[in-house]
Amino acid sequence: ENPIVSFNSVSDIIVQRDLNRGRNRGNASSYVTIDENNTLQIFGKTYGANKYETTLLCLAIHEITPYTMELYEIKEGNLIQLPRDSRNVITSLGIEVITSDLVLEKQEFETNDSLRSPTYTYNLLEKLGEKKCSLCDCEIPQIIQGAHIWPVASIKKTNNINLAAKIQHAIHGDNGLWLCNNHHKLFDINILYIASDGRLKQKRKIELKHEQYIKEVTIPRQLPTNVLTPSFIDYLNKRNKNLKAAEYRFIG
């Protein structure tokens, strides 16, 4: 008989959630992370048994964390919000509840090219797992962000798709990677380049010391195959068509 072991930290809960998710990959559920302001964020679905998991997760984490907490309700089917009783209990603990819907996503898309969309964050957690830089060993969630493959600014400038489709591209889980601050900036300013087979390149015309730094801090030389979905590669091709591949060489 296995002994019952109490949770002592949010990390304990995350580890257990990952184990449970591994046993039942088909049951998309709740995720926990911390943002750059040290706010603990719970991303929870509102449908079926997921709504009970989301509620219990909020209650459990509230008992053991010193962080300010936010709950993002991720729309699922026709259900947008948790049951009233669940919301009342959660808000009574001082946890802010934010509902991710089309209005919120539209506002975020139109006002912010960096797009800190809750649904985008949820979709990256769903595909990639907990925050860990895809290009180094950094696992500090406060300095890891979702980096768009096809940039939001480029999506906005596309004339042949409507606003709803643009938003869907901007929040798609295949249109991003978890990157630390350093790698995110290097990627955004196109010093780093990802080839269509997932191999990493860097600009040719940079100082030798900078080239050496990138080599030292960029650990994988190729993204794993589970990241390289057809949609991811499509977004990558949209990005790379505006860059000159000849200006880059493989890292290493």
URVEN-V386686 format. One line per field, one symbol per residue. ss: DSSP state (2 for helix, 1 for strand, 0 for the rest). phi: phi as a letter, one per 30 degrees, with the letter a starting at -180 (. if undefined). psi: psi as a letter, one per 20 degrees, with the letter a starting at -180 (. if undefined). A space follows every 10 residues. Layout:
# URVEN-V386686
ss->???
phi->???
psi->???
This chain:
# URVEN-V386686
ss->0000000002 2222222222 2220000000 1111000001 1111100002 2222222222 2222000011 1111010010 0002222222 2200011111 0222222222 2000000222 2222222200 0000000000 2221111000 0222222000 0022222222 2000001111 2222222200 0111000011 1110000222 2222222000 0100000002 2222222222 0000222111 00
phi->.dddcddcad eedddddddd dddbddcdbc bbabcdcicd cccbdcchde dddedddddd dedbcdddcb ccdcebiccc cdeedddddd dddiddcbcd bddddddddd cbddhcdddd eddddddcie daedcaddbd ddccbdcddc deededddcc bddddddddd cdddclbdbd eddddeddci dcbcddcidc bbedcbdedd dddeddccdd caddddddde dedddddddd dccceddbbd dk
psi->ppqppqpirh hgggghghgg hhhmhinpcq qprpaijkpp ppoqrjqcih hhggghgggg hhhjqiqqqq pooppociph qrqggggggg hijjpppppo ahgghggggh iohinlphhg gghghggiaq oppijajpko hhkprpppgo qghhghipij qrgghgghhh jphilrqpqr gghgghghjk hqporijiqp rqqgmrqghh ghgghhiogq iqqqhhhmrh gghghghhgi ijqohijqqq p.
